[in-house]
Amino acid sequence: QQSKTEEVSLLYGSRNADDILGGEMLQKWAEDNGEKFNYVDVLSNEPEDSSYKGERGFIDKEKIQKYLPPASDGEDVIIFVCGPPIMYELLCGPRNEPEVKGILGELGYSS
């Protein structure tokens, strides 16, 4: 299927800046492909006095709404979730259920 857009947005959750795997490479990709690749770090345990200026906390409803296309864009929107079971469950619902639940379900995304 041909997509209307060829954009990729990555919300990358880590505990702190030192835990970001491949961060320099991802940042370079974003700089080199700004119109097609949006990269956002979300740090849950970064010290408040650090020089980090990006998103803090967890990947949540507000960040999904801010950085990802809305579910109303239809079949052109594909979201992949990778992370520990608790994150998956909060975002998508139980892995053994085909219906999207959790935050993504609340926002209208479906499988």
C-alpha positions in Angstrom: 0.0 0.0 0.0 1.3 3.4 -0.9 1.3 5.9 2.0 0.3 9.5 1.7 3.4 10.4 3.7 6.7 8.7 4.3 7.4 10.1 7.8 8.6 8.2 10.8 8.4 9.5 14.4 10.3 7.8 17.2 9.4 8.3 20.8 12.4 6.7 22.6 11.9 6.2 26.3 15.0 5.8 28.6 15.7 6.3 32.3 18.4 9.0 31.7 20.6 10.4 29.0 23.3 7.8 29.7 20.8 5.0 28.9 20.0 6.1 25.4 21.2 3.4 23.1 22.3 4.7 19.7 21.3 8.3 20.6 24.0 10.0 18.6 23.1 8.0 15.5 19.4 8.6 15.9 20.0 12.3 16.4 22.2 12.4 13.2 19.4 10.6 11.3 16.9 13.2 12.5 19.2 16.1 11.5 19.9 14.6 8.1 16.3 13.6 7.4 14.3 16.3 9.3 11.3 16.2 7.0 11.0 12.5 7.2 12.3 11.4 10.6 11.3 12.9 14.0 13.2 11.6 17.0 12.1 12.5 20.5 13.8 11.2 23.7 11.6 10.8 26.8 13.6 10.5 30.0 11.9 9.2 33.1 14.7 9.6 35.6 17.0 12.3 34.4 18.4 14.5 37.2 16.5 17.8 37.3 19.8 19.8 37.4 21.1 18.2 34.2 21.5 20.1 30.9 18.9 17.9 29.2 16.2 20.0 27.6 13.9 17.4 26.1 10.8 15.5 27.2 10.7 14.1 30.7 8.5 11.5 32.3 7.0 8.6 30.4 5.6 8.1 26.9 2.0 9.0 27.8 -1.2 10.2 26.2 0.0 13.8 25.9 3.3 12.9 24.2 1.6 10.6 21.8 -0.9 13.3 20.8 2.0 15.9 20.5 4.3 13.8 18.4 2.4 11.1 16.5 -0.2 11.4 13.8 -3.8 11.0 15.0 -5.7 7.8 14.6 -8.1 9.7 12.3 -5.4 9.6 9.6 -6.6 6.0 9.1 -4.5 3.2 7.6 -1.6 5.5 6.9 -0.8 5.4 10.7 1.2 2.5 11.9 2.5 2.4 15.5 5.0 -0.1 16.8 5.4 -0.5 20.5 8.6 -2.1 22.0 9.4 -2.1 25.6 8.9 -3.9 28.9 5.6 -5.6 29.5 4.2 -2.8 31.8 4.8 -0.2 29.1 3.2 -2.4 26.4 0.2 -3.0 28.6 -0.3 0.7 29.4 0.0 1.7 25.8 -1.7 -1.2 24.0 -3.4 -3.5 26.5 -2.7 -7.2 27.0 -0.5 -8.8 24.4 -2.7 -11.8 24.0 -5.8 -9.7 23.0 -6.0 -8.6 19.3 -8.0 -5.4 20.1 -5.9 -2.3 20.9 -6.7 -1.1 24.4 -4.7 1.1 26.8 -3.8 4.7 25.9 -3.6 3.9 22.2 -7.1 2.4 22.3 -8.4 5.4 24.2 -7.0 7.7 21.4 -8.8 5.7 18.7 -6.0 3.6 17.3 -6.9 0.0 16.2 -5.2 -3.1 14.9 
